[in-house]
């Protein structure tokens, strides 16, 4: 992702310190979302990090 370019980009990744470090300087917002693996209706809440360049 480029901060200086004319295009806009948004990325969604797991909220992890390494991701925060990799995208330092970009706009960020943390969200709580539910992941479900394998069905069975068991959802796990976890942090998701939205990162954008505008």
N, C-alpha and C positions, 0 to 999 in steps of 0.2 A: 504494500500500500504506500502511496506517495502523498506526502503532505503538500507538496508544491505543484502537483499536476492540476489539470483543469477538470478531471473526472472525479466523480464521487464514488466512494466505496464504503461498505459496511461489512463487518466480519463478526461472527458469533462463535465463541470458543468457551471451553470450560473455564471457570474463574479459578485461576491458579497463579501463584506469584511469578512463575516463569513467563506466563502470557502477559501479565501486567508489565513485567520488565521488557519483554520483547517489543511491546507496543507503547512504551513510555513516550509521552509527548502528544499522543492522539487523544481525542475525546473518548470517554468510557462511561458506561453505565452498567451496574450489576442488577441482574434480575434473578428471582427464584422461580425455577420451572420444575415440572415433574417429569421424570423419565420412567418409562415402562419398558421392561425387557421381557419378552416371552409371554406377554399377556397376563392372565390370571388376575388382572385388576390391581396389582400391587405396584403403586407408583412411589418413587423415591424423589424427594425434593433435593435439589442441588443448585448451586450458583452457576449462572451463565453470564458471560461478560460480552457486552456489545461494544464494539470499537468502530469509530468512524473518523473520516478525514476532513470533515467540514465543520 
